[in-house]
Amino acid sequence: MPKASVTRLISKKKDKLIEFVLDIDKYREFIPFCLDSKVYEKKQSGNMILIIADLTIGKGPFKDTYKSDVRYNKDDDTINVTNVEGPLNYLQNNWKFVEKDNLTEVYFDVDFEIKNKFLNIIMEGSFQYGLDKIADAFQKRAEKL
């Protein structure tokens, strides 16, 4: 099962970065392999922002859409994402934002399993590389905000 994590130090305020990560509708504009994104539901419940969204990910002949449950906890500045439906047996990814002066340290980890065993094997070999490319894209776009 592919599992990886990255940490980045970004010269932006924490609140701006959280707002940026929660703007899922714009992911297709800058994330590698993201062909489409759509938010179905976004609501606030106490100190939580709850989002249901689709991402369509693909490259070449491989393309699939998965639905996610995204939960932003304002108390501890974390975003947790789990799989609702689609080509994944499970998905767990977590964002954590820690502001230090005018910089924000962003922690991101992801753990998932694709239902297709063959694709899982392919992903295991190149997943850290792909995650680094995605993190680079987030950082580059965030620094332009």
DAHU-V616118 format. One record per residue. N is the residue number from 1. RES is the residue in one letter. PHI is phi in radians with two decimals (NA if undefined). Layout:
[[N | RES | PHI] [N | RES | PHI]]
This chain:
[[1 | M | NA] [2 | P | -1.08] [3 | K | -2.60] [4 | A | -2.81] [5 | S | -2.59] [6 | V | -2.47] [7 | T | -2.29] [8 | R | -2.34] [9 | L | -1.86] [10 | I | -2.11] [11 | S | -1.47] [12 | K | -2.50] [13 | K | -1.20] [14 | K | -0.94] [15 | D | -1.05] [16 | K | -1.14] [17 | L | -1.19] [18 | I | -1.12] [19 | E | -1.01] [20 | F | -1.09] [21 | V | -1.13] [22 | L | -1.36] [23 | D | -1.50] [24 | I | -1.08] [25 | D | -1.00] [26 | K | -1.68] [27 | Y | -0.97] [28 | R | -1.09] [29 | E | -1.30] [30 | F | -2.54] [31 | I | -1.55] [32 | P | -1.01] [33 | F | 1.28] [34 | C | -1.58] [35 | L | -1.57] [36 | D | -2.82] [37 | S | -2.62] [38 | K | -2.63] [39 | V | -1.66] [40 | Y | -1.64] [41 | E | -2.61] [42 | K | -2.52] [43 | K | -2.57] [44 | Q | -1.88] [45 | S | -2.40] [46 | G | 1.10] [47 | N | -1.63] [48 | M | -2.07] [49 | I | -1.92] [50 | L | -2.00] [51 | I | -2.31] [52 | I | -2.00] [53 | A | -2.55] [54 | D | -1.87] [55 | L | -2.19] [56 | T | -1.86] [57 | I | -2.03] [58 | G | -3.06] [59 | K | -2.80] [60 | G | 1.05] [61 | P | -1.36] [62 | F | -1.67] [63 | K | -2.70] [64 | D | -2.70] [65 | T | -2.05] [66 | Y | -2.26] [67 | K | -1.73] [68 | S | -2.20] [69 | D | -1.84] [70 | V | -1.92] [71 | R | -2.27] [72 | Y | -1.76] [73 | N | -1.77] [74 | K | -1.18] [75 | D | -1.20] [76 | D | -2.15] [77 | D | 0.93] [78 | T | -2.11] [79 | I | -2.15] [80 | N | -2.08] [81 | V | -2.18] [82 | T | -2.26] [83 | N | -1.34] [84 | V | -1.84] [85 | E | -2.79] [86 | G | 2.21] [87 | P | -1.41] [88 | L | -1.84] [89 | N | -1.23] [90 | Y | -2.77] [91 | L | -2.57] [92 | Q | -2.45] [93 | N | -2.32] [94 | N | -2.36] [95 | W | -2.02] [96 | K | -2.38] [97 | F | -2.10] [98 | V | -2.24] [99 | E | -1.52] [100 | K | -2.35] [101 | D | 1.03] [102 | N | -1.72] [103 | L | -2.02] [104 | T | -2.23] [105 | E | -1.54] [106 | V | -1.97] [107 | Y | -1.83] [108 | F | -2.42] [109 | D | -2.33] [110 | V | -2.50] [111 | D | -2.46] [112 | F | -2.68] [113 | E | -2.41] [114 | I | -1.49] [115 | K | -1.06] [116 | N | -1.36] [117 | K | -1.05] [118 | F | -1.07] [119 | L | -1.13] [120 | N | -1.04] [121 | I | -1.09] [122 | I | -1.08] [123 | M | -1.13] [124 | E | -1.02] [125 | G | -1.28] [126 | S | -2.16] [127 | F | -1.18] [128 | Q | -1.06] [129 | Y | -1.05] [130 | G | -1.10] [131 | L | -1.13] [132 | D | -1.08] [133 | K | -1.12] [134 | I | -1.15] [135 | A | -1.08] [136 | D | -1.05] [137 | A | -1.13] [138 | F | -1.07] [139 | Q | -1.11] [140 | K | -1.07] [141 | R | -1.19] [142 | A | -1.09] [143 | E | -1.23] [144 | K | -1.55] [145 | L | -1.07]]
